Amino acid sequence: LKIFLAEIVCPDRFCADSAYQALRKGEDFHALARSISTAPSGRIGGMMGEVDVRTLPFLIQKEVEKLEPGDLTSPLQLGRQFIIFKRLSSAIAPS
């Protein structure tokens, strides 16, 4: 299964929970990714492009597979980091 994803990567649970609450209140995902994400993708609004879900760790796969376009995951722990994923409908980059 290949889907278009964007991500916000946070170094700790506090950052991730704060970002998630901001997103739930309507904060723009791509602007937030540019301002706080520690991943290289943060510079381009969190855009990961088309991702083969099977390449993700199993527990993350299960959460990402549930997403419909526009949906977000809650913060998911991967190692010491926390990641919020957003499923996109296409690879169109944010403005």
C-alpha positions in Angstrom: 0.0 0.0 0.0 1.5 3.3 -1.1 0.1 6.6 0.2 1.2 10.2 0.3 2.2 11.3 3.8 3.5 14.3 5.7 5.1 14.2 9.1 5.9 16.3 12.1 8.8 14.8 14.2 9.2 16.0 17.8 12.1 15.2 20.2 9.8 14.5 23.1 6.2 13.8 24.2 5.6 17.3 25.4 6.4 18.8 22.0 4.3 16.2 20.2 1.3 16.6 22.5 1.5 20.4 22.1 1.7 20.1 18.3 -1.2 17.6 18.2 -3.4 19.9 20.3 -2.5 22.8 18.0 -3.4 20.7 14.9 -6.8 19.7 16.5 -7.5 23.4 17.0 -7.0 24.1 13.3 -3.3 25.0 13.1 -1.9 24.4 9.6 0.0 21.1 9.5 2.6 22.2 6.9 3.3 25.6 8.7 3.7 23.8 12.0 6.0 21.2 10.4 8.2 24.0 9.0 8.4 25.7 12.4 8.9 22.7 14.8 9.7 19.4 13.1 13.2 18.1 13.7 13.1 15.9 10.5 14.7 17.1 7.3 11.2 17.1 5.7 10.2 19.9 8.1 11.8 22.4 5.7 9.3 21.4 3.1 6.2 21.3 5.3 6.7 17.8 6.5 6.2 16.3 3.0 7.4 12.8 2.7 5.9 12.0 -0.7 4.6 8.6 -1.6 5.4 6.1 1.1 5.1 2.3 0.9 3.4 1.7 4.3 5.0 -1.7 4.5 8.4 0.0 5.0 7.3 1.6 8.3 7.6 -0.2 11.7 4.6 -2.5 12.2 2.9 -0.5 15.0 3.1 2.6 12.9 1.9 0.8 9.8 -1.3 -0.2 11.6 -2.0 3.4 12.5 -1.1 4.9 9.1 -3.2 2.4 7.2 -6.4 3.6 9.1 -6.0 7.2 7.8 -8.2 8.7 5.2 -6.9 11.7 3.2 -6.7 14.7 5.6 -6.6 12.5 8.7 -3.8 12.7 11.4 -2.4 10.1 13.7 -2.0 11.0 17.3 1.7 11.2 18.3 3.4 7.9 17.7 6.7 7.0 19.5 9.5 5.8 17.3 12.7 5.4 19.3 13.1 8.5 21.3 11.1 10.7 18.9 7.4 11.2 18.5 5.8 11.6 15.1 2.5 12.8 13.9 1.6 11.7 10.4 -0.9 13.2 8.0 -2.3 11.4 5.0 -2.4 13.5 1.9 -4.6 13.0 -1.1 -1.7 13.7 -3.5 1.9 14.9 -3.7 1.0 18.5 -4.2 3.4 20.5 -2.0 1.9 23.1 0.4 2.3 26.8 -0.6 
